[in-house]
Amino acid sequence: MRQYVFEQHTPAPQSAPSAIAAPETYSYYGTLNFFTYNVGLHNEHHDFPAIPWTRLPKLREIAKEFYEPLPTHKSWSYVIFQFITDPNVSLWSRVKRDQRRKVEAQWTEGELEGMAEVIKKD
């Protein structure tokens, strides 16, 4: 069973066209990203860790159809409040995976080149 640090249940995608598993991390799209080097674009960062933080908003714009259906945090203040006050949440609340090996993306050379082209155009 999976557990996530700031969720008591596994939420369904907001309006996904098909059944998509809930992500292990949630993004935050509020104004605090301006002050935190876009750290709130968390799913985007985990999907493409080599893309610099300055390019993550462009990535989200390019791939809206993938990120808009995913659940998000609406307030970092509430996340911090929940972390402090919820007895079920702590520094040791982590996603528990059944597998013990690293999961690697199976990108083709063409897909990688296509993403590089789009980023260069910005």
A tleap script that builds the chain and sets N, CA, C and O, in Angstrom:
source leaprc.protein.ff14SB
mol = sequence {
  NMET ARG GLN TYR VAL PHE GLU GLN HIE THR
  PRO ALA PRO GLN SER ALA PRO SER ALA ILE
  ALA ALA PRO GLU THR TYR SER TYR TYR GLY
  THR LEU ASN PHE PHE THR TYR ASN VAL GLY
  LEU HIE ASN GLU HIE HIE ASP PHE PRO ALA
  ILE PRO TRP THR ARG LEU PRO LYS LEU ARG
  GLU ILE ALA LYS GLU PHE TYR GLU PRO LEU
  PRO THR HIE LYS SER TRP SER TYR VAL ILE
  PHE GLN PHE ILE THR ASP PRO ASN VAL SER
  LEU TRP SER ARG VAL LYS ARG ASP GLN ARG
  ARG LYS VAL GLU ALA GLN TRP THR GLU GLY
  GLU LEU GLU GLY MET ALA GLU VAL ILE LYS
  LYS CASP
}
set mol.1.N position { 0.838 -1.180 0.000 }
set mol.1.CA position { 0.000 0.000 0.000 }
set mol.1.C position { 0.881 1.241 0.000 }
set mol.1.O position { 1.891 1.280 0.703 }
set mol.2.N position { 0.520 2.241 -0.766 }
set mol.2.CA position { 1.280 3.482 -0.823 }
set mol.2.C position { 0.776 4.439 0.240 }
set mol.2.O position { -0.416 4.493 0.542 }
set mol.3.N position { 1.699 5.185 0.795 }
set mol.3.CA position { 1.355 6.267 1.708 }
set mol.3.C position { 2.041 7.517 1.201 }
set mol.3.O position { 3.181 7.461 0.738 }
set mol.4.N position { 1.357 8.641 1.284 }
set mol.4.CA position { 1.969 9.898 0.872 }
set mol.4.C position { 1.942 10.870 2.026 }
set mol.4.O position { 0.983 10.908 2.797 }
set mol.5.N position { 2.974 11.642 2.140 }
set mol.5.CA position { 3.187 12.475 3.304 }
set mol.5.C position { 2.052 13.458 3.598 }
set mol.5.O position { 1.768 13.695 4.772 }
set mol.6.N position { 1.399 14.034 2.611 }
set mol.6.CA position { 0.393 15.047 2.894 }
set mol.6.C position { -1.000 14.669 2.419 }
set mol.6.O position { -1.829 15.553 2.204 }
set mol.7.N position { -1.279 13.412 2.252 }
set mol.7.CA position { -2.607 12.977 1.843 }
set mol.7.C position { -3.056 11.822 2.719 }
set mol.7.O position { -2.269 10.929 3.034 }
set mol.8.N position { -4.312 11.840 3.109 }
set mol.8.CA position { -4.880 10.767 3.909 }
set mol.8.C position { -5.508 9.691 3.031 }
set mol.8.O position { -5.766 8.585 3.506 }
set mol.9.N position { -5.749 9.986 1.797 }
set mol.9.CA position { -6.337 9.049 0.859 }
set mol.9.C position { -5.678 9.268 -0.497 }
set mol.9.O position { -4.981 10.262 -0.702 }
set mol.10.N position { -5.898 8.355 -1.404 }
set mol.10.CA position { -5.360 8.507 -2.753 }
set mol.10.C position { -6.406 9.211 -3.598 }
set mol.10.O position { -7.430 8.617 -3.936 }
set mol.11.N position { -6.160 10.477 -3.947 }
set mol.11.CA position { -7.162 11.219 -4.717 }
set mol.11.C position { -7.194 10.764 -6.170 }
set mol.11.O position { -6.192 10.310 -6.722 }
set mol.12.N position { -8.350 10.896 -6.762 }
set mol.12.CA position { -8.491 10.591 -8.181 }
set mol.12.C position { -8.030 11.799 -8.976 }
set mol.12.O position { -8.112 12.920 -8.473 }
set mol.13.N position { -7.546 11.615 -10.199 }
set mol.13.CA position { -7.212 12.765 -11.032 }
set mol.13.C position { -8.432 13.661 -11.198 }
set mol.13.O position { -9.567 13.186 -11.175 }
set mol.14.N position { -8.192 14.965 -11.368 }
set mol.14.CA position { -9.282 15.931 -11.404 }
set mol.14.C position { -10.204 15.730 -12.604 }
set mol.14.O position { -11.423 15.693 -12.432 }
set mol.15.N position { -9.675 15.603 -13.782 }
set mol.15.CA position { -10.518 15.413 -14.966 }
set mol.15.C position { -9.747 14.656 -16.038 }
set mol.15.O position { -9.706 15.064 -17.199 }
set mol.16.N position { -9.152 13.574 -15.639 }
set mol.16.CA position { -8.326 12.815 -16.571 }
set mol.16.C position { -9.190 12.085 -17.589 }
set mol.16.O position { -10.263 11.585 -17.251 }
set mol.17.N position { -8.728 12.021 -18.837 }
set mol.17.CA position { -9.495 11.320 -19.865 }
set mol.17.C position { -9.495 9.809 -19.641 }
set mol.17.O position { -10.378 9.117 -20.149 }
set mol.18.N position { -8.529 9.285 -18.895 }
set mol.18.CA position { -8.472 7.859 -18.594 }
set mol.18.C position { -8.029 7.701 -17.151 }
set mol.18.O position { -7.698 8.681 -16.484 }
set mol.19.N position { -8.025 6.478 -16.679 }
set mol.19.CA position { -7.629 6.225 -15.291 }
set mol.19.C position { -6.120 6.387 -15.172 }
set mol.19.O position { -5.355 5.581 -15.701 }
set mol.20.N position { -5.698 7.436 -14.471 }
set mol.20.CA position { -4.285 7.720 -14.267 }
set mol.20.C position { -3.993 7.533 -12.787 }
set mol.20.O position { -4.734 8.035 -11.942 }
set mol.21.N position { -2.942 6.829 -12.468 }
set mol.21.CA position { -2.576 6.649 -11.066 }
set mol.21.C position { -2.198 7.992 -10.460 }
set mol.21.O position { -1.564 8.819 -11.117 }
set mol.22.N position { -2.583 8.209 -9.217 }
set mol.22.CA position { -2.232 9.454 -8.537 }
set mol.22.C position { -0.713 9.543 -8.400 }
set mol.22.O position { -0.065 8.540 -8.101 }
set mol.23.N position { -0.139 10.720 -8.611 }
set mol.23.CA position { 1.320 10.853 -8.525 }
set mol.23.C position { 1.802 10.760 -7.081 }
set mol.23.O position { 1.045 10.984 -6.136 }
set mol.24.N position { 3.074 10.425 -6.938 }
set mol.24.CA position { 3.666 10.357 -5.609 }
set mol.24.C position { 3.937 11.748 -5.054 }
set mol.24.O position { 3.958 11.937 -3.838 }
set mol.25.N position { 4.143 12.708 -5.921 }
set mol.25.CA position { 4.383 14.082 -5.497 }
set mol.25.C position { 3.342 14.985 -6.139 }
set mol.25.O position { 2.798 14.668 -7.197 }
set mol.26.N position { 3.072 16.100 -5.498 }
set mol.26.CA position { 2.082 17.042 -5.998 }
set mol.26.C position { 2.788 18.354 -6.328 }
set mol.26.O position { 3.767 18.725 -5.681 }
set mol.27.N position { 2.287 19.035 -7.324 }
set mol.27.CA position { 2.828 20.347 -7.663 }
set mol.27.C position { 2.007 21.440 -6.998 }
set mol.27.O position { 0.873 21.223 -6.570 }
set mol.28.N position { 2.605 22.612 -6.925 }
set mol.28.CA position { 1.961 23.819 -6.416 }
set mol.28.C position { 2.220 24.904 -7.454 }
set mol.28.O position { 3.368 25.121 -7.841 }
set mol.29.N position { 1.166 25.594 -7.915 }
set mol.29.CA position { 1.313 26.564 -8.989 }
set mol.29.C position { 1.062 27.996 -8.544 }
set mol.29.O position { 0.740 28.846 -9.375 }
set mol.30.N position { 1.199 28.279 -7.278 }
set mol.30.CA position { 0.944 29.616 -6.754 }
set mol.30.C position { 2.127 30.561 -6.893 }
set mol.30.O position { 3.165 30.217 -7.458 }
set mol.31.N position { 1.938 31.759 -6.362 }
set mol.31.CA position { 2.929 32.830 -6.504 }
set mol.31.C position { 4.224 32.581 -5.744 }
set mol.31.O position { 5.247 33.186 -6.064 }
set mol.32.N position { 4.203 31.709 -4.751 }
set mol.32.CA position { 5.442 31.449 -4.006 }
set mol.32.C position { 6.532 30.833 -4.883 }
set mol.32.O position { 7.709 30.879 -4.523 }
set mol.33.N position { 6.162 30.266 -6.012 }
set mol.33.CA position { 7.177 29.719 -6.923 }
set mol.33.C position { 8.151 30.794 -7.388 }
set mol.33.O position { 9.318 30.502 -7.652 }
set mol.34.N position { 7.690 32.014 -7.487 }
set mol.34.CA position { 8.567 33.119 -7.899 }
set mol.34.C position { 9.739 33.265 -6.927 }
set mol.34.O position { 10.861 33.555 -7.341 }
set mol.35.N position { 9.477 33.066 -5.645 }
set mol.35.CA position { 10.496 33.248 -4.610 }
set mol.35.C position { 11.288 31.980 -4.310 }
set mol.35.O position { 12.295 32.033 -3.605 }
set mol.36.N position { 10.841 30.835 -4.843 }
set mol.36.CA position { 11.471 29.556 -4.492 }
set mol.36.C position { 12.022 28.808 -5.705 }
set mol.36.O position { 12.124 27.581 -5.691 }
set mol.37.N position { 12.372 29.542 -6.740 }
set mol.37.CA position { 12.974 28.927 -7.934 }
set mol.37.C position { 12.104 27.818 -8.520 }
set mol.37.O position { 12.614 26.785 -8.954 }
set mol.38.N position { 10.786 28.037 -8.529 }
set mol.38.CA position { 9.826 27.099 -9.120 }
set mol.38.C position { 9.848 25.715 -8.485 }
set mol.38.O position { 9.547 24.720 -9.144 }
set mol.39.N position { 10.198 25.653 -7.227 }
set mol.39.CA position { 10.231 24.355 -6.553 }
set mol.39.C position { 8.840 23.721 -6.491 }
set mol.39.O position { 8.726 22.506 -6.325 }
set mol.40.N position { 7.792 24.520 -6.620 }
set mol.40.CA position { 6.437 23.982 -6.603 }
set mol.40.C position { 6.088 23.171 -7.836 }
set mol.40.O position { 5.145 22.380 -7.799 }
set mol.41.N position { 6.820 23.343 -8.926 }
set mol.41.CA position { 6.567 22.560 -10.128 }
set mol.41.C position { 7.248 21.200 -9.957 }
set mol.41.O position { 8.161 20.830 -10.695 }
set mol.42.N position { 6.767 20.491 -8.968 }
set mol.42.CA position { 7.426 19.289 -8.486 }
set mol.42.C position { 7.280 18.097 -9.440 }
set mol.42.O position { 8.260 17.403 -9.710 }
set mol.43.N position { 6.083 17.857 -9.947 }
set mol.43.CA position { 5.914 16.749 -10.888 }
set mol.43.C position { 6.703 16.984 -12.164 }
set mol.43.O position { 7.306 16.062 -12.715 }
set mol.44.N position { 6.692 18.221 -12.626 }
set mol.44.CA position { 7.460 18.551 -13.823 }
set mol.44.C position { 8.951 18.270 -13.595 }
set mol.44.O position { 9.623 17.716 -14.465 }
set mol.45.N position { 9.456 18.651 -12.431 }
set mol.45.CA position { 10.857 18.405 -12.100 }
set mol.45.C position { 11.156 16.908 -12.031 }
set mol.45.O position { 12.197 16.467 -12.519 }
set mol.46.N position { 10.265 16.129 -11.437 }
set mol.46.CA position { 10.504 14.691 -11.337 }
set mol.46.C position { 10.407 14.004 -12.696 }
set mol.46.O position { 11.105 13.020 -12.942 }
set mol.47.N position { 9.553 14.508 -13.574 }
set mol.47.CA position { 9.465 13.931 -14.915 }
set mol.47.C position { 10.693 14.256 -15.760 }
set mol.47.O position { 11.147 13.426 -16.547 }
set mol.48.N position { 11.234 15.478 -15.594 }
set mol.48.CA position { 12.378 15.931 -16.395 }
set mol.48.C position { 13.404 16.602 -15.482 }
set mol.48.O position { 13.535 17.826 -15.504 }
set mol.49.N position { 14.130 15.828 -14.683 }
set mol.49.CA position { 15.049 16.423 -13.710 }
set mol.49.C position { 16.206 17.215 -14.314 }
set mol.49.O position { 16.816 18.024 -13.615 }
set mol.50.N position { 16.520 17.009 -15.572 }
set mol.50.CA position { 17.639 17.727 -16.191 }
set mol.50.C position { 17.245 19.108 -16.698 }
set mol.50.O position { 18.116 19.898 -17.060 }
set mol.51.N position { 15.956 19.413 -16.732 }
set mol.51.CA position { 15.521 20.730 -17.203 }
set mol.51.C position { 15.740 21.743 -16.086 }
set mol.51.O position { 15.302 21.514 -14.959 }
set mol.52.N position { 16.404 22.852 -16.373 }
set mol.52.CA position { 16.665 23.864 -15.339 }
set mol.52.C position { 15.367 24.447 -14.786 }
set mol.52.O position { 14.350 24.484 -15.478 }
set mol.53.N position { 15.411 24.901 -13.535 }
set mol.53.CA position { 14.221 25.440 -12.870 }
set mol.53.C position { 13.629 26.620 -13.633 }
set mol.53.O position { 12.424 26.863 -13.564 }
set mol.54.N position { 14.470 27.356 -14.362 }
set mol.54.CA position { 13.976 28.506 -15.109 }
set mol.54.C position { 13.096 28.094 -16.289 }
set mol.54.O position { 12.325 28.908 -16.796 }
set mol.55.N position { 13.204 26.840 -16.729 }
set mol.55.CA position { 12.448 26.351 -17.889 }
set mol.55.C position { 11.217 25.521 -17.503 }
set mol.55.O position { 10.440 25.138 -18.378 }
set mol.56.N position { 11.030 25.240 -16.220 }
set mol.56.CA position { 9.899 24.402 -15.806 }
set mol.56.C position { 8.538 25.007 -16.162 }
set mol.56.O position { 7.657 24.259 -16.586 }
set mol.57.N position { 8.315 26.325 -16.012 }
set mol.57.CA position { 7.018 26.872 -16.445 }
set mol.57.C position { 6.756 26.645 -17.939 }
set mol.57.O position { 5.618 26.390 -18.334 }
set mol.58.N position { 7.796 26.734 -18.764 }
set mol.58.CA position { 7.645 26.487 -20.201 }
set mol.58.C position { 7.292 25.017 -20.448 }
set mol.58.O position { 6.454 24.715 -21.298 }
set mol.59.N position { 7.919 24.115 -19.719 }
set mol.59.CA position { 7.601 22.695 -19.822 }
set mol.59.C position { 6.131 22.458 -19.488 }
set mol.59.O position { 5.434 21.738 -20.204 }
set mol.60.N position { 5.669 23.061 -18.410 }
set mol.60.CA position { 4.262 22.902 -18.023 }
set mol.60.C position { 3.335 23.448 -19.105 }
set mol.60.O position { 2.297 22.853 -19.394 }
set mol.61.N position { 3.703 24.563 -19.692 }
set mol.61.CA position { 2.898 25.159 -20.773 }
set mol.61.C position { 2.833 24.221 -21.982 }
set mol.61.O position { 1.776 24.058 -22.593 }
set mol.62.N position { 3.957 23.614 -22.317 }
set mol.62.CA position { 4.025 22.715 -23.472 }
set mol.62.C position { 3.203 21.455 -23.229 }
set mol.62.O position { 2.559 20.944 -24.145 }
set mol.63.N position { 3.226 20.962 -22.013 }
set mol.63.CA position { 2.587 19.674 -21.699 }
set mol.63.C position { 1.386 19.828 -20.776 }
set mol.63.O position { 1.184 19.001 -19.886 }
set mol.64.N position { 0.590 20.872 -20.972 }
set mol.64.CA position { -0.580 21.127 -20.117 }
set mol.64.C position { -1.479 19.911 -19.969 }
set mol.64.O position { -1.957 19.615 -18.874 }
set mol.65.N position { -1.710 19.207 -21.072 }
set mol.65.CA position { -2.653 18.086 -21.031 }
set mol.65.C position { -2.199 16.971 -20.088 }
set mol.65.O position { -3.016 16.164 -19.645 }
set mol.66.N position { -0.910 16.924 -19.781 }
set mol.66.CA position { -0.417 15.905 -18.853 }
set mol.66.C position { -0.469 16.366 -17.402 }
set mol.66.O position { -0.690 15.550 -16.506 }
set mol.67.N position { -0.269 17.659 -17.154 }
set mol.67.CA position { -0.159 18.152 -15.780 }
set mol.67.C position { -1.457 18.710 -15.206 }
set mol.67.O position { -1.664 18.640 -13.995 }
set mol.68.N position { -2.331 19.258 -16.037 }
set mol.68.CA position { -3.573 19.838 -15.513 }
set mol.68.C position { -4.486 18.827 -14.824 }
set mol.68.O position { -5.130 19.191 -13.840 }
set mol.69.N position { -4.579 17.566 -15.287 }
set mol.69.CA position { -5.475 16.625 -14.603 }
set mol.69.C position { -4.951 16.139 -13.238 }
set mol.69.O position { -5.709 15.565 -12.456 }
set mol.70.N position { -3.685 16.363 -12.958 }
set mol.70.CA position { -3.103 15.827 -11.728 }
set mol.70.C position { -3.521 16.641 -10.495 }
set mol.70.O position { -3.719 17.852 -10.589 }
set mol.71.N position { -3.653 15.982 -9.355 }
set mol.71.CA position { -3.960 16.715 -8.121 }
set mol.71.C position { -2.823 17.669 -7.767 }
set mol.71.O position { -1.661 17.396 -8.069 }
set mol.72.N position { -3.161 18.785 -7.127 }
set mol.72.CA position { -2.156 19.782 -6.759 }
set mol.72.C position { -2.370 20.228 -5.318 }
set mol.72.O position { -3.429 20.009 -4.730 }
set mol.73.N position { -1.349 20.851 -4.774 }
set mol.73.CA position { -1.500 21.549 -3.498 }
set mol.73.C position { -1.965 22.962 -3.828 }
set mol.73.O position { -1.378 23.625 -4.684 }
set mol.74.N position { -2.996 23.419 -3.167 }
set mol.74.CA position { -3.513 24.765 -3.402 }
set mol.74.C position { -2.820 25.799 -2.521 }
set mol.74.O position { -2.801 26.984 -2.852 }
set mol.75.N position { -2.243 25.350 -1.389 }
set mol.75.CA position { -1.641 26.291 -0.444 }
set mol.75.C position { -0.451 25.653 0.261 }
set mol.75.O position { -0.588 24.625 0.924 }
set mol.76.N position { 0.717 26.271 0.111 }
set mol.76.CA position { 1.871 25.786 0.855 }
set mol.76.C position { 1.699 26.036 2.352 }
set mol.76.O position { 2.160 25.249 3.178 }
set mol.77.N position { 1.043 27.120 2.685 }
set mol.77.CA position { 0.807 27.414 4.103 }
set mol.77.C position { 0.015 26.288 4.757 }
set mol.77.O position { 0.310 25.883 5.881 }
set mol.78.N position { -0.996 25.785 4.045 }
set mol.78.CA position { -1.784 24.687 4.599 }
set mol.78.C position { -0.963 23.403 4.698 }
set mol.78.O position { -1.103 22.652 5.664 }
set mol.79.N position { -0.118 23.148 3.719 }
set mol.79.CA position { 0.738 21.958 3.753 }
set mol.79.C position { 1.644 22.005 4.989 }
set mol.79.O position { 1.810 21.001 5.683 }
set mol.80.N position { 2.223 23.170 5.256 }
set mol.80.CA position { 3.092 23.331 6.430 }
set mol.80.C position { 2.275 23.182 7.715 }
set mol.80.O position { 2.714 22.528 8.662 }
set mol.81.N position { 1.090 23.787 7.744 }
set mol.81.CA position { 0.211 23.666 8.914 }
set mol.81.C position { -0.133 22.201 9.163 }
set mol.81.O position { -0.071 21.733 10.299 }
set mol.82.N position { -0.492 21.480 8.109 }
set mol.82.CA position { -0.835 20.064 8.233 }
set mol.82.C position { 0.371 19.261 8.720 }
set mol.82.O position { 0.227 18.359 9.546 }
set mol.83.N position { 1.550 19.587 8.212 }
set mol.83.CA position { 2.762 18.883 8.628 }
set mol.83.C position { 3.001 19.046 10.128 }
set mol.83.O position { 3.412 18.102 10.803 }
set mol.84.N position { 2.743 20.245 10.643 }
set mol.84.CA position { 2.976 20.523 12.058 }
set mol.84.C position { 1.895 19.916 12.946 }
set mol.84.O position { 2.197 19.419 14.031 }
set mol.85.N position { 0.650 19.951 12.503 }
set mol.85.CA position { -0.454 19.578 13.384 }
set mol.85.C position { -0.982 18.158 13.217 }
set mol.85.O position { -1.593 17.633 14.147 }
set mol.86.N position { -0.774 17.528 12.090 }
set mol.86.CA position { -1.333 16.203 11.840 }
set mol.86.C position { -0.419 15.123 12.435 }
set mol.86.O position { 0.735 15.010 12.022 }
set mol.87.N position { -0.905 14.337 13.386 }
set mol.87.CA position { -0.055 13.305 14.003 }
set mol.87.C position { 0.330 12.176 13.041 }
set mol.87.O position { 1.259 11.420 13.323 }
set mol.88.N position { -0.373 12.051 11.908 }
set mol.88.CA position { -0.061 11.001 10.932 }
set mol.88.C position { 0.991 11.433 9.916 }
set mol.88.O position { 1.376 10.652 9.046 }
set mol.89.N position { 1.453 12.667 10.025 }
set mol.89.CA position { 2.430 13.200 9.076 }
set mol.89.C position { 3.692 13.566 9.839 }
set mol.89.O position { 3.634 14.226 10.876 }
set mol.90.N position { 4.839 13.132 9.315 }
set mol.90.CA position { 6.110 13.457 9.963 }
set mol.90.C position { 7.234 13.413 8.933 }
set mol.90.O position { 6.997 13.161 7.751 }
set mol.91.N position { 8.446 13.659 9.389 }
set mol.91.CA position { 9.604 13.563 8.500 }
set mol.91.C position { 9.796 12.146 7.967 }
set mol.91.O position { 10.477 11.948 6.960 }
set mol.92.N position { 9.206 11.172 8.629 }
set mol.92.CA position { 9.378 9.774 8.239 }
set mol.92.C position { 8.203 9.255 7.430 }
set mol.92.O position { 8.148 8.061 7.136 }
set mol.93.N position { 7.263 10.116 7.060 }
set mol.93.CA position { 6.147 9.726 6.195 }
set mol.93.C position { 6.625 9.818 4.755 }
set mol.93.O position { 6.819 10.912 4.224 }
set mol.94.N position { 6.807 8.706 4.153 }
set mol.94.CA position { 7.329 8.660 2.791 }
set mol.94.C position { 6.513 7.688 1.965 }
set mol.94.O position { 5.763 6.876 2.506 }
set mol.95.N position { 6.662 7.773 0.650 }
set mol.95.CA position { 6.041 6.794 -0.224 }
set mol.95.C position { 6.763 5.479 -0.023 }
set mol.95.O position { 7.992 5.425 -0.030 }
set mol.96.N position { 6.003 4.432 0.154 }
set mol.96.CA position { 6.573 3.093 0.301 }
set mol.96.C position { 6.370 2.354 -1.009 }
set mol.96.O position { 5.232 2.110 -1.411 }
set mol.97.N position { 7.450 1.997 -1.677 }
set mol.97.CA position { 7.368 1.291 -2.954 }
set mol.97.C position { 7.597 -0.195 -2.745 }
set mol.97.O position { 8.379 -0.608 -1.889 }
set mol.98.N position { 6.902 -0.985 -3.541 }
set mol.98.CA position { 7.093 -2.431 -3.488 }
set mol.98.C position { 8.384 -2.848 -4.183 }
set mol.98.O position { 9.014 -3.828 -3.786 }
set mol.99.N position { 8.774 -2.124 -5.198 }
set mol.99.CA position { 9.970 -2.487 -5.953 }
set mol.99.C position { 11.208 -1.865 -5.314 }
set mol.99.O position { 11.127 -0.838 -4.641 }
set mol.100.N position { 12.330 -2.494 -5.533 }
set mol.100.CA position { 13.574 -2.002 -4.935 }
set mol.100.C position { 14.583 -1.544 -5.976 }
set mol.100.O position { 15.744 -1.289 -5.654 }
set mol.101.N position { 14.154 -1.444 -7.189 }
set mol.101.CA position { 15.084 -0.988 -8.226 }
set mol.101.C position { 14.665 0.387 -8.718 }
set mol.101.O position { 13.506 0.781 -8.588 }
set mol.102.N position { 15.600 1.094 -9.272 }
set mol.102.CA position { 15.328 2.417 -9.822 }
set mol.102.C position { 14.488 2.282 -11.088 }
set mol.102.O position { 14.768 1.441 -11.942 }
set mol.103.N position { 13.468 3.107 -11.199 }
set mol.103.CA position { 12.640 3.122 -12.400 }
set mol.103.C position { 13.240 4.128 -13.366 }
set mol.103.O position { 13.467 5.284 -13.006 }
set mol.104.N position { 13.495 3.695 -14.582 }
set mol.104.CA position { 14.111 4.569 -15.570 }
set mol.104.C position { 13.153 4.807 -16.732 }
set mol.104.O position { 12.428 3.906 -17.155 }
set mol.105.N position { 13.166 6.028 -17.234 }
set mol.105.CA position { 12.336 6.369 -18.387 }
set mol.105.C position { 12.872 5.667 -19.621 }
set mol.105.O position { 14.080 5.477 -19.762 }
set mol.106.N position { 11.986 5.290 -20.498 }
set mol.106.CA position { 12.364 4.611 -21.739 }
set mol.106.C position { 12.179 5.552 -22.920 }
set mol.106.O position { 11.448 5.239 -23.860 }
set mol.107.N position { 12.850 6.721 -22.872 }
set mol.107.CA position { 12.725 7.709 -23.935 }
set mol.107.C position { 13.520 7.267 -25.153 }
set mol.107.O position { 14.600 6.689 -25.025 }
set mol.108.N position { 12.987 7.539 -26.316 }
set mol.108.CA position { 13.725 7.275 -27.550 }
set mol.108.C position { 14.588 8.490 -27.863 }
set mol.108.O position { 14.354 9.576 -27.332 }
set mol.109.N position { 15.571 8.311 -28.714 }
set mol.109.CA position { 16.431 9.428 -29.118 }
set mol.109.C position { 15.598 10.538 -29.754 }
set mol.109.O position { 15.846 11.719 -29.512 }
set mol.110.N position { 14.621 10.165 -30.558 }
set mol.110.CA position { 13.768 11.152 -31.216 }
set mol.110.C position { 12.969 11.985 -30.223 }
set mol.110.O position { 12.833 13.196 -30.392 }
set mol.111.N position { 12.444 11.339 -29.190 }
set mol.111.CA position { 11.689 12.070 -28.168 }
set mol.111.C position { 12.591 13.046 -27.421 }
set mol.111.O position { 12.191 14.179 -27.153 }
set mol.112.N position { 13.789 12.620 -27.090 }
set mol.112.CA position { 14.729 13.491 -26.386 }
set mol.112.C position { 15.134 14.677 -27.265 }
set mol.112.O position { 15.205 15.809 -26.787 }
set mol.113.N position { 15.395 14.421 -28.533 }
set mol.113.CA position { 15.758 15.505 -29.442 }
set mol.113.C position { 14.604 16.475 -29.629 }
set mol.113.O position { 14.816 17.686 -29.691 }
set mol.114.N position { 13.371 15.952 -29.719 }
set mol.114.CA position { 12.197 16.802 -29.871 }
set mol.114.C position { 12.015 17.730 -28.682 }
set mol.114.O position { 11.701 18.906 -28.860 }
set mol.115.N position { 12.209 17.218 -27.473 }
set mol.115.CA position { 12.084 18.051 -26.278 }
set mol.115.C position { 13.192 19.096 -26.256 }
set mol.115.O position { 12.944 20.240 -25.874 }
set mol.116.N position { 14.394 18.738 -26.653 }
set mol.116.CA position { 15.498 19.693 -26.692 }
set mol.116.C position { 15.207 20.823 -27.678 }
set mol.116.O position { 15.522 21.983 -27.411 }
set mol.117.N position { 14.604 20.480 -28.819 }
set mol.117.CA position { 14.254 21.493 -29.825 }
set mol.117.C position { 13.241 22.487 -29.259 }
set mol.117.O position { 13.383 23.696 -29.440 }
set mol.118.N position { 12.235 21.980 -28.585 }
set mol.118.CA position { 11.181 22.846 -28.026 }
set mol.118.C position { 11.769 23.782 -26.982 }
set mol.118.O position { 11.420 24.961 -26.945 }
set mol.119.N position { 12.643 23.282 -26.145 }
set mol.119.CA position { 13.244 24.108 -25.087 }
set mol.119.C position { 14.147 25.174 -25.689 }
set mol.119.O position { 14.182 26.303 -25.199 }
set mol.120.N position { 14.878 24.831 -26.746 }
set mol.120.CA position { 15.772 25.813 -27.385 }
set mol.120.C position { 14.992 26.961 -28.014 }
set mol.120.O position { 15.493 28.084 -28.078 }
set mol.121.N position { 13.770 26.695 -28.481 }
set mol.121.CA position { 12.966 27.727 -29.142 }
set mol.121.C position { 12.545 28.817 -28.180 }
set mol.121.O position { 12.253 29.934 -28.608 }
set mol.122.N position { 12.507 28.522 -26.889 }
set mol.122.CA position { 12.052 29.503 -25.892 }
set mol.122.C position { 13.004 30.630 -25.733 }
set mol.122.O position { 12.762 31.534 -24.933 }
savepdb mol mol.pdb
quit
